[in-house]
Amino acid sequence: MPEQNALEEGYQSLLGLCDRLEAIADSLPRRIDTASCRVVAERLSSTLLTVHRLEDEILFPAITAARCRDDGQRLIERLRDEHRHDGKAAEQVARVLNELLHGRSPHSWEAIGYMLRAFFETVRRHVATERLLLAERI
């Protein structure tokens, strides 16, 4: 199960970035944690991409093996759609964090906080669902 361990480590890294995003959102507009903004902006997209790649290699074949063909394919397609959406959102979050670091964000504090929260809540739900699928052997 080394592959599954790698996936769990990826989830832990991703959830750690979500925790940092939550702390950033909670501190706005009083304070901008530049170190956390920098770390998340640098690592978010690549961490998410790594997790998605591991899900493609580990989770999706397990889904295919455990479910009837049509049902499994629909679930995989749904998860791939979520991956595309999350990838685009991660790029946008990283861009906004970089704007904050350079003091040139065109967005209101409220909009930035909402964006960060929407992203990390979605990612946390996604991870929880996929962990459940793995735990239940799909």
Secondary structure, 3 states (H helix, E strand, C coil): CHHHHHHHHHHHHHHHHHHHHHHHHHHCCCCCCHHHHHHHHHHHHHHHHHHHHHHHHHHHHHHHHHCCHHHHHHHHHHHHHHHHHHHHHHHHHHHHHHHHHCCCCCCCHHHHHHHHHHHHHHHHHHHHHHHHHHHCCC
